[in-house]
């Protein structure tokens, strides 16, 4: 289905597709992969219609059709078959009960009611205090009537979006240097550089790259300095593309990624840049082995920045701190979005994102751009705050839970919450909801951004009815070039699109969605890929990788709360160390903190599926403390207040001084949460830098006792225990 701007409220329809789309090869991977885990699923119809429910009741007017005299058995089949298009899961829909009325018939199934009289078919349903979306209800009625032989008009076509006019980012920044050269371009605390100085410094860096005969792709190490921004702009000025990496990332994965992009095409030396020239290379979050590097071109970057400015998300009146890690494409918005719009890049002093967010919330009209996991962690430790300043919260990278929206509004009543959706393959964001009102069972992701389109298609690449479950494909200006040096993977998901633009392509996101009155709603993945703390992880790829290691007979990989849980099948306890070392060397650094455990044999159900519930009780050991270490450490237990905090954040029962964050599966976000709780509960001034090389509880305790005395910790522990916290 094509979605543009706010047209869905006036034209809740899909655009017809010509037969050209059917010539696309079937290798796009649209099958619904369920995995081999035995897990509970929604079997009730209301649960299978997830994303279709509203908090306010607006009854659908239904569809004009004369099917009131149809036989009841035929009606039952028609309603059942129509509902199959709209429900999640593979279980067949039960046949509804049908009975006659004075004017027609009524079909009922699990609280959903389909009514027909001599002129209309109407669908209505409730789920507790929620009500079926009226446009989804009308679409179910339409599909039911069609199956009963009614002559229903085809859905109206939504007009093609006109491409958004945009200029190259470098040209725009050069223009700013001429028009308002003394305006601050980049700021870090008390240091800054204006647009004229930035462009002059970038030109010099470009000359250095030319003199060094640098290749087409240049690795830039991000250290949150003004110099980093100068280097990035210098790469683009020279006509090259950059790969941005954290200056702290010395993992094997980062080295492999840098070698991969550097090993390919040499640079032509031409500074006359065209829109098809590469701007930057972005690696997908969960790749392993041969890296999967996305190439975003200059035209795509320019179009995205034009959208950000046109919608007022970036600009000179916006304060948007660079909260994102350099590996995440939110950094594109925080740097290029601001510079292209003539705004100021506000560099944060530290990597302590929770502290930086707390500081940012005191700035009027601030725009905070982060992932829901990080924002949730902030709310967990900032229960003492009430944010009075106006501002905008840009959340993306993960599904946005309605409960998180409610928690946010309780703390920050005046905030505008924007929900952003988009894989890196589509230049950061491709779909957005301009303001979240939390009126649904699932937060909508909204409509396509300017210059892009969103199609909801079935397994045959045909558009699905409005509100039906389908696969999301993105078209238009945001679709990137593809995967660097890998035409096979590129061809599998970057497909020809049937639009008015010659040579247009669409990207198969692998996400399942449905259209609603508030735009698209995200329903989950078609494969085993998940988001963990904003990081894209292919659980099946990770499982297959681990099974190939010596000593590993099998593996199960699950997305846990705030991390990844890995269980390996092996008789050898030492295999756990090898598994962790392999992950640290070959996977992204965010996965190095995955919880790794071992079982003698993976439990399975009678049907051969992994028994997830039994798996939790069969674990024999993990990369944590050995019994000997715990026994030795028992004579010197940690302070009670640290036991409470570590138990709350890491789920550790009776942690010892030798207990480590990494052994408990604690990722960087949990470490930040620990430090934030130290600051708030213990009233001690500590930072992420203080704990960078300190992984054990004992390390943390020793440092804290250098800042506060034990008597203070005793008082805090007593207070926490009295209040039951």
PALUM-126820 format. One record per residue (C-alpha): residue in one letter; x, y, z. Coordinates in steps of 0.001 Angstrom, whole numbers, padded with zeros to 6 digits, always signed. Each point is the difference from the previous one (the first is absolute). Example, Ala and Ser with C-alpha at 12.3 -4.5 7.8 and 13.67 -1.06 7.14 Angstrom:
% residues 2
A+012300-004500+007800
S+001370+003440-000660
% end
This chain:
% residues 725
X+000000+000000+000000
X+001314+003431-000873
X+000023+002432+002904
X+000821+003695-000370
X-000163+002796+002535
X-003402+000101+001676
X-001906-001262-003031
X-001015-003184+001801
X-002723+001866+001889
X-001604+001172-003222
X+000841-002955-002217
X+000286-003204+002037
X+000843-002032-003055
X+002717-001893-001807
X+001181+000786-003457
X-000439-002626-002657
X+003142-001703-001227
X+000647-001114-003553
X+001183-003475-000943
X+003575+001286-000198
X+000430-000657+003679
X-000652-003707-000526
X+003212-000308-002005
X+002014+000516+003154
X+001872-003211+000877
X-001362-001954+002922
X+003282+000105+001919
X-000980+003063+002014
X-000680-002153+003040
X-003577+000939+000809
X-000853-003290+001682
X-001140+000140+003627
X+002833-001608+001923
X-001250-001225+003365
X+003253-001510+001328
X+000060-003252+001974
X-000919+001318+003440
X-003158-001212+001699
X-001435+003288+001215
X-003419+001252+001017
X-001830+002105-002590
X-003244+001965-000111
X-002738-002412-000998
X-002938+002281+000738
X-001120+002067-002946
X+000493+003263+001889
X+003659-000793+000593
X+000489-001023-003617
X-001380+003384-001076
X+002784+001789+001911
X+000565+003556-001143
X-003659+000409-001018
X-001352+001308+003305
X-000817+003557+001070
X-000770+001465+003417
X-002827+002106-001412
X-003058-001464-001672
X-000797+001223-003490
X-002417-002437-001596
X+000672-000894-003617
X-002667+000856-002542
X+000793-003269-001730
X-000295-000551-003728
X-002959+000329-002325
X-000940-003514-001165
X-003104-002117-000430
X+000932-003410+001441
X-002644-000299+002738
X-001656-003026-001625
X+003120-002176-000244
X-000165-003512+001463
X+001352-000163+003516
X+002575-002678-000781
X+001337+002137-002859
X+000081+003049+002277
X+001996-001940+002595
X+002598-001003-002583
X+000189+003532-001422
X+000594+001641+003381
X+002578-002617+000969
X+001884+000330-003304
X-000040+003794+000195
X+001391-000014+003538
X+002906-002225-001074
X+001494+003051-001738
X-000025+002083+003176
X+001199-002340+002751
X+003483-000831+001209
X+001244-003566+000305
X-000501-003121-002029
X-002920-001554+001874
X-003160-000089-002117
X-002806+002317+001026
X-003016-001782+001457
X-003297+000251-001826
X-002303+002624+001550
X-003507-000674+001275
X-002664+001430-002330
X-003642+000656+000763
X-002725+001803-001856
X-001609+003342+000835
X-003065+001821-001244
X+002146+001875-002526
X+002814-002447-000783
X+002534-001880+002111
X+002599+000327+002750
X+003273-001931+000186
X+001909-000110+003311
X+003466-001285+000906
X+001952+000803+003189
X-001720+003349+000524
X+000213+001109-003640
X-003419+000586-001532
X-000795+000215-003719
X-003493+001311-000768
X-001762+000120-003368
X-003276+001627-000954
X-001500+000758-003402
X+002502+002794-000651
X+003189-000376+002059
X+002527-002330+001594
X+001391+001349+003278
X+002751-001393+002265
X+000489+000930+003643
X+001979-001445+002903
X+001261+000875+003469
X+002924-001278+002067
X-000393+001151+003594
X+000102+003793-000222
X+001317-000109-003573
X-001989+000167-003220
X+000729-001225-003512
X+001515+002640-002265
X-002904+001234-002208
X+002034-000105-003221
X+001202-003527+000731
X-003591-000977+000830
X-001207+001484-003300
X+002680-001935-001870
X-001041-003294+001636
X-003587+000780-001001
X+001122+000748-003552
X+001890-003296-000311
X-002950-001927+001448
X-002409+001582-002483
X+002321-000778-002921
X+000074-003646+001011
X-003793+000013-000012
X-000067+001196-003596
X-000583+003715+000570
X+001275+002331-002705
X+002322+002124+002142
X+001897+002796-001684
X+003761-000315-000075
X+001930+002000+002560
X+000816+003516-001101
X+003589+000589-000951
X+002166+002198+002158
X+001930+002378-002284
X+003732-000420-000414
X+002050+002319+002182
X+002052+002537-001848
X+003736-000240+000734
X+001082+002474+002642
X+002275+002699-001373
X+003366-000070+001681
X+003580+001176-000367
X+003177-001866+000763
X+000927+000257+003674
X+003482+001385-000701
X-001444+002670-002309
X-002465+001025+002695
X+002698+000250+002682
X+002187+002049-002339
X-002978+002260-000590
X-000452+000500+003738
X+003685+000945+000271
X-000619+002789-002518
X-003391+001172+001291
X+000623-000139+003754
X+003610-001063+000380
X+000272+001114+003645
X-002909-002162+001167
X+001136-002834+002280
X+000196-003271-001918
X+001374-002343+002669
X+000158+000454+003764
X+001674-002037+002736
X-000398+001565+003434
X+001794+003372-000195
X+001703-000718-003327
X-001617+000582-003374
X+000641+000474-003699
X-002097+002100-002369
X-001107-000901-003517
X+002759+001945-001738
X+002654-001650+002166
X-001568-003434-000438
X-000030+000160-003793
X+003550+001363-000165
X+001281-002758+002296
X-001892-002662-001968
X+001471+001226-003281
X+003475-000382+001507
X-000804-003556+001163
X-001230-000841-003487
X+003324+001201-001427
X+001858-002248+002433
X-002058-002998-001140
X+000795+000784-003634
X+003713+000355+000718
X-000029-003339+001838
X-001814-001649-002938
X-002653-001259+002426
X-002447-002595-001306
X-003677+000402-000712
X-000958-000794+003609
X+001633+001667+002996
X-000301-001272+003566
X-000706+002841+002448
X+000376-000718+003703
X-002647+001815+002040
X+001283+001414+003306
X-002668+002658+000626
X+002332+002790-001050
X-000457+002934-002372
X+002846-001483-002019
X-002120-003073-000728
X-002681+002124-001681
X+002694+001815-002005
X+001366-003362-001146
X-003458-001243-001035
X-000702+003107-002048
X+003490-000152-001482
X-000697-003504-001288
X-003195+001150-001717
X+001678+003135-001393
X+002656-002230-001573
X-002710-002028-001757
X+000659-003104+002087
X-002212-001941+002414
X+000617-000639+003676
X-000402-002892+002423
X-000587+001373+003496
X+001259-002067+002927
X+000390+000630+003696
X+003518+000955+001034
X-000452-002404+002918
X-000978-002978-002138
X+003062-002209-000362
X-001988-003192-000595
X+000796-002492-002688
X-003309+000812-001627
X+000923+003680-000378
X+003374-000930-001508
X-001657-002389-002435
X-002499+002678-001044
X+002778+002549-000597
X+002039-002444-002082
X-003077-001005-001959
X-000864+003472-001262
X+003634+000932-000578
X+000689-003079-002096
X-002360+001022-002792
X-000071+002723-002655
X+002712+002640-000217
X-001075+003631-000238
X-000209+001673-003407
X+001163+003342+001363
X-003042+001819-001429
X-001458+002675+002302
X-002901+000685-002377
X-002452-001944+002110
X-003200-001499-001390
X-003010-001172+001938
X+000895-003634-000645
X+003393+000377+001725
X+000322-001743+003354
X-000313+002192+003107
X+000574-002516+002751
X+000119-003704+000792
X-002106-001348+002878
X+000273-003571+001255
X-003123-001835+001013
X-000046-000564+003710
X+000108-003751+000299
X+002118-001251-002859
X+002849-002441+000396
X+002504-001683-002289
X+000190+002098-003165
X-001455+003371+001084
X-003164+001297-001655
X+000777+003637-000740
X-002779+002344-001132
X+000989+002736-002438
X-002003+003219+000296
X+000424+002376-002922
X+000241+003796+000015
X-003497+000410-001461
X-001525-002193+002720
X+001797+001897+002758
X-001108+003317-001530
X-003626-001150-000228
X-000026-001145+003621
X+001472+003280+001235
X-002561+001926-002060
X-002781-001946+001727
X+001441+000756+003449
X+000133+003728-000729
X-003385+000174-001739
X-001697-001624+003001
X+001806+002166+002542
X+001879-002887+001584
X+003368+001678-000647
X+001017+003639-000387
X+001589+003049+001652
X-002683+000165+002688
X+000432-003662+000948
X+002380-001256+002694
X+000659-003674-000733
X+002906-001547+001938
X+001971-002803-001680
X-001231-002734+002329
X+000379-002796-002537
X+002939-002347-000196
X+001782+000416-003352
X-001028-003477-001163
X-003681+000950+000079
X-001446+001960-002881
X-001725+002463+002360
X+003357+001778-000110
X-000853+000962-003607
X-002866+002139+001283
X+001968+001440+002893
X+002911+001131-002204
X-001046+000342-003658
X-003621+000888+000728
X+001128+002923+002136
X+002776+001196-002338
X-002109-000236-003156
X-002754+002035+001671
X+002398+002664+001274
X-000232-001136+003602
X+002640-000792+002580
X+001452-003438+000675
X+000078-000310+003790
X+002656-002561+000940
X-000448-001701+003351
X+002948-000052+002339
X-000229-003690+000957
X-001434-003353-001048
X-002150-000009+003143
X-003244+000370-001890
X-002240-000042+003095
X+001879+002912+001559
X+000023+001863-003316
X-003759-000482-000379
X-000635+001347+003498
X+002039+003082-000861
X-001810+000416-003324
X-003450-000047+001607
X+000801+003327+001689
X+000443+001716-003389
X-003156+001675-001407
X-001200-001358-003355
X+002572-002802+000055
X-000326-002917-002431
X+001102-003263+001600
X+000597-002780-002516
X+000540-003493+001421
X-001388-003549+000031
X-002884-001073+002272
X+002280-002273+002048
X+002287+002894+000922
X-002938+002288+000779
X-001587-002693+002180
X+003267-000374+001915
X+000052+003763+000495
X-003530-000005+001416
X+000938-002903+002289
X+002727+002051+001670
X-001600+003449-000323
X-003091-000638+002106
X+000835+003153+001975
X-000284+002211-003082
X-002889+002050-001307
X+000901+001607-003313
X-001681+003367-000450
X+001750+001263-003128
X-001611-000494-003434
X+001792-002342-002376
X-000142-002825-002517
X+000804-003656+000602
X+001009-001867-003159
X-000148-003739+000638
X+000972-002637-002556
X+001922-003200-000593
X-002441-002177+001961
X-003724-000463+000471
X-001442+002725+002233
X-002059-001453+002841
X-003161+001990+000887
X+000899-000434+003691
X+003266+001851-000617
X-001972+002830-001584
X-002198+000256+003105
X+003035-000009+002299
X+001594+002742-002090
X-003016+002285+000110
X-000220-000423+003770
X+003546+001364+000352
X+000034+002404-002970
X-003568+001206-000637
X+000880+002606-002652
X+002150-002272-002182
X-000765-000771-003636
X+000778-003696-000612
X+000945-000982-003547
X+000231-003664-001023
X+002620-000689-002680
X+000302-003207-002005
X+002508-001038-002588
X+002733-002530-000620
X+003510+001204-000806
X-000616-001162-003556
X-002431+002918-000309
X+002248+002835+001202
X-000924-000063+003667
X-003767+000704-000149
X-002597-000826-002625
X-003265+000170+001975
X-001009+002254+002870
X-002849+000933+002309
X+000260+003749+000502
X-001612-000075+003429
X-000873-002967+002178
X-003336+000241+001811
X+000042-003471+001591
X-003528-000793-001075
X+000736-003539-001232
X+000905-003442+001320
X+003255+000340-001968
X+001671+003270-000885
X-000239+000716-003716
X+003143+000686-002014
X-002000+002302-002270
X+000500+000865-003658
X+002851+000228-002481
X+002245+003040+000315
X+000024+002603-002759
X+001344-001320-003274
X-000407-003655+001038
X-002797-002533-000125
X-001119-003052+001970
X-001603-003034-001629
X-001707-002796+001926
X+000116-003101-002193
X-000792-003703+000271
X+002255-002921-000882
X-000859+000469-003684
X+000963+003701+000124
X-003636+001053-000339
X-001374+002782+002256
X-001979-001264+002959
X-003361+001495+001013
X+000094+002939+002393
X+000747-001292+003521
X+001031-003470-001134
X+003337-001446+001100
X+002709+000371-002611
X+003694+000547-000619
X+001333+003542-000035
X+001952+001219-003027
X+001531+003470-000160
X+000290+001939-003254
X+001238+003419-001033
X+002843+002319+000947
X+000994-001758+003214
X+000901-003394-001536
X+003776-000422+000098
X+002280-001427-002691
X+000268-003422+001603
X+002728-002088+001597
X+003593+000888-000798
X+001745-002721-001984
X-002904-002442+000284
X-002296+000070-003061
X-001686-003267+000993
X-001264+001276+003348
X-000883+003321-001594
X-002131-001646-002689
X-001846-002089+002614
X-001550+002964+001814
X+000407+003066-002264
X-002657-000755-002584
X-001450+001752-003062
X-002979+002161+000944
X-003068+000606-002120
X-000139+003794+000207
X-000021+002881-002457
X+003729+000564+000591
X+002130-001925-002532
X+002410-002412+001671
X-001595+000455+003410
X+000677-002604+002633
X-001596-001115+003235
X+001626-001442+003087
X-001504-003105+001626
X+000206+000855+003705
X-001047-003426+001270
X-002397+001727+002405
X-003659-000860+000310
X-002423+002922+000277
X-003615+000995-000412
X-001556+003326-001035
X-002249+001823+002475
X-001572+003414+000509
X+003323+001138+001514
X+002151-001391-002779
X+001951-003229+000042
X+000377-002128+003124
X+003044-002238+000442
X-000936-003622+000780
X+003344-001808+000078
X+002552-001689-002221
X-000386-002703-002625
X+003336-001511+000980
X+002048-000513+003167
X+001331+003554+000053
X-000655+002111+003092
X+001054+003339+001442
X+001922-000093+003281
X+000732+003442+001469
X-000355+001404-003506
X+002431-002549-001479
X-001258-002166-002847
X+000768-003650+000830
X-000768-002996-002190
X-000551-002683+002627
X+000061-002821-002530
X+003273+001222-001530
X+001560+000184+003462
X-001288-003481+000891
X+001343-001517-003231
X+003348+001689+000558
X+000354-001405+003512
X-001007-003525-001004
X+003066-000095-002238
X+002393+000403+002962
X+001928-002965+001373
X-001712-001545+002994
X-003412+001546-000704
X-002608-002602-000858
X-002901+002397-000266
X-001065+003499+000979
X-003065+002064+000810
X+000072+003791-000291
X-002772+002063+001538
X-000664+003712+000315
X-000132+000652+003718
X-000800+003158+001920
X+002675+002478-001011
X+002278-002584-001601
X+000505-003323-001705
X-000173-003327+001855
X+002098-002803-001489
X-000216-003642+001075
X+002480-002472-001473
X-000186-003775+000120
X+003312-001486+001096
X+001415-002432+002558
X+003033+002253+000427
X-000232+002900+002441
X+002974+001784-001577
X-001887+000500-003272
X-001661+003065+001519
X+003230+001974+000003
X+000600-000907-003667
X-003540+001048-000951
X+000354+003384+001668
X+003394+000599-001611
X-001432-000864-003427
X-002885+002442+000429
X+002351+002770+001122
X+002246-000541-003014
X-002557-000491-002756
X-003170+001830+001028
X-000788+003585+000837
X+001314+001238+003318
X-003550+000423+001363
X-000387-003804-000036
X+003151-000616+002031
X-002108+000288+003161
X-002421-002751-001039
X-000887-002464+002759
X+001522-003374-000932
X-001121-003187+001750
X+000449-003736-000482
X-002195-003097+000109
X+000900-003656-000430
X-002887-000415-002430
X-002452+002550-001417
X-003494-000987+001197
X-002577-000570-002692
X-003734-000625-000182
X-001658-003058-001458
X-000148+001774-003362
X+003758+000663+000012
X-000189+003714+000757
X+002176+001605+002650
X-001822+000075+003337
X+000696+003594+001047
X-001601-000334+003444
X+001994-003126+000929
X+003158+001515-001441
X-000020+002634+002738
X+000245-002690+002710
X+002507-002301-001701
X+002976+002381-000111
X+002925-001555+001875
X+002458+002884-000039
X+000882+003246-001701
X+002847+002387-000466
X-000379+001277+003526
X+001645-000930+003289
X+001280-003468+000657
X-001069-001585+003285
X+003578+000204+001295
X+000232+003745-000660
X-003360+000576+001653
X+001074-001977+003057
X+003213+001991+000323
X-001825+003279-000561
X-002697-000777+002572
X+002260+001040+002854
X+000058+003545-001382
X-003514+000760-001250
X-000780+003269-001786
X-001870+002770+001713
X-003736-000621+000220
X-000884+003150-001949
X+001997-001274-002988
X-001657-003410+000238
X-003361+001787-000249
X+000990+002200-002957
X+001680-002828-001922
X-002939-002285+000646
X-002388+002649-001312
X+001956+000780-003176
X+001632-003329-000859
X-002350-002497+001643
X+002875-001393+002073
X-000970-002056+003048
X+002502+000320+002858
X+002742+001530-002159
X+003569-000257+001306
X+002871+002434-000348
X+001393-002114-002840
X-003323+000070-001887
X+000526+001777-003328
X-002347+002026-002143
X+000978-001855-003170
X-000536-003394+001632
X-003554+001013+000863
X-000691+001036-003580
X+000176+003678+000870
X+000376+002199-003062
X+001102+003619-000198
X-003508+001234+000774
X-000169-001957+003243
X+003401+001332+000983
X-001270+003533-000629
X-003074-000738+002087
X+002175-001205+002893
X+002032+003195-000106
X-003116+002171-000215
X-001418-001745+003091
X+003252+000562+001864
X-000341+003699-000725
X-003661+000218+000968
X-000217-002415+002941
X+003480+000326+001500
X+000311+003721-000812
X+003508-000555-001351
X+001500+001755-003017
X+001227-002809-002271
X+000127-000381-003757
X+000302-002692-002637
X+003713+000771-000301
X+000525-000910+003650
X-001236-003538-000648
X+001289-000594-003522
X+002507-002677+001082
X-001979-001201+003021
X-002231-003002-000664
X-000464-001712+003366
X-002179+000986+002928
X+003137+000200+002129
X+001556+002459-002444
X-003098+002174+000247
X-000105-000200+003790
X+003661+000947+000381
X-000398+003092-002173
X-003209+001112+001718
X+001632-000286+003416
X+002627+002442-001201
X-002783+002570-000484
X-002363-000740+002924
X+000475-001646+003392
X-001465-003338+001024
X-002309+001620+002537
X-001736+001843-002835
X-000521-003285-001867
X-001434-001524+003194
X-002561+002782+000267
X-001039-000341-003640
X-000295-003805+000258
X-002214+000324+003056
X-002224+002503-001774
X-000362-002236-003044
X-000870-003046+002091
X-002563+001911+002062
X-001773+001243-003113
X+000216-003410-001706
X+001885+001393-003014
% end
